[in-house]
Amino acid sequence: MPQITVDYSDRLADGFDRPALARDLHTAVVDIAAARPPACKTRFRRTEDVVVGPDTDGHAHVHVHIALLPGRTDETRAKLTEAVLGLLRQYVEPTEGLVLHASAEVRELNASYRTFEGE
């Protein structure tokens, strides 16, 4: 916990500083949602195709999913979501000819969530 997944358009790959986003995102999750730094895990998934409305060209997207253990208030989750959007503005460079659609969601992990660490 937290489990963080970032889906992003492949068209953004060259101008998207993913390591810096992950670093600052982990800091935000610790500062805002009281997560433990070693528990922060982020994976990036590049998506090839984005269709927005009837358009198949001219759009790119980044969506950040953050799943936390239960117990955070709606206010805390909203504050974290706003922080994520600010980080995306900082670390995703505008690409000429593309409209960027950025979004984020912070949700609670289901009660069935389990984890282990091992070698």
Long-range contacts (C-beta under 8 A, 24 or more apart in sequence): 1-35, 1-39, 1-67, 1-68, 1-69, 1-109, 1-113, 1-115, 2-29, 2-33, 2-35, 2-39, 2-40, 2-41, 2-66, 2-67, 2-68, 2-69, 3-41, 3-65, 3-66, 3-67, 3-109, 4-29, 4-40, 4-41, 4-42, 4-43, 4-64, 4-65, 4-66, 4-67, 5-42, 5-43, 5-44, 5-45, 5-64, 5-65, 6-42, 6-43, 6-44, 6-45, 6-62, 6-63, 6-64, 6-65, 7-45, 7-47, 7-61, 7-62, 7-63, 7-65, 8-44, 8-45, 8-46, 8-47, 8-60, 8-61, 8-62, 8-63, 8-92, 9-46, 9-47, 9-50, 9-59, 9-60, 9-61, 9-62, 9-98, 10-46, 10-47, 10-48, 11-60, 11-95, 11-98, 12-60, 12-62, 12-92, 12-93, 12-95, 12-98, 12-100, 13-46, 15-92, 15-93, 15-94, 15-95, 16-62, 16-91, 16-92, 16-93, 17-91, 18-44, 18-91, 20-91, 21-87, 21-88, 21-91, 24-87, 24-90, 24-91, 25-64, 25-84, 25-87, 28-80, 28-83, 28-84, 28-87, 29-66, 29-68, 29-80, 32-76, 32-79, 32-80, 32-83, 33-68, 33-72, 33-76, 33-77, 33-80, 33-106, 35-68, 50-101, 52-99, 52-101, 58-97, 58-98, 58-99, 59-98, 59-99, 59-100, 59-101, 60-95, 60-98, 60-99, 60-100, 60-101, 61-100, 61-101, 61-102, 61-103, 62-88, 62-92, 62-100, 62-101, 62-102, 62-103, 63-102, 63-103, 63-104, 63-105, 64-88, 64-103, 64-104, 64-105, 65-104, 65-105, 65-107, 66-104, 66-105, 66-106, 66-107, 67-106, 67-107, 67-108, 67-109, 67-113, 68-106, 68-107, 68-108, 68-109, 69-108, 69-109, 69-113, 70-108, 70-109, 70-111, 72-106, 72-108, 77-106, 77-107, 78-106, 80-106, 81-105, 81-106
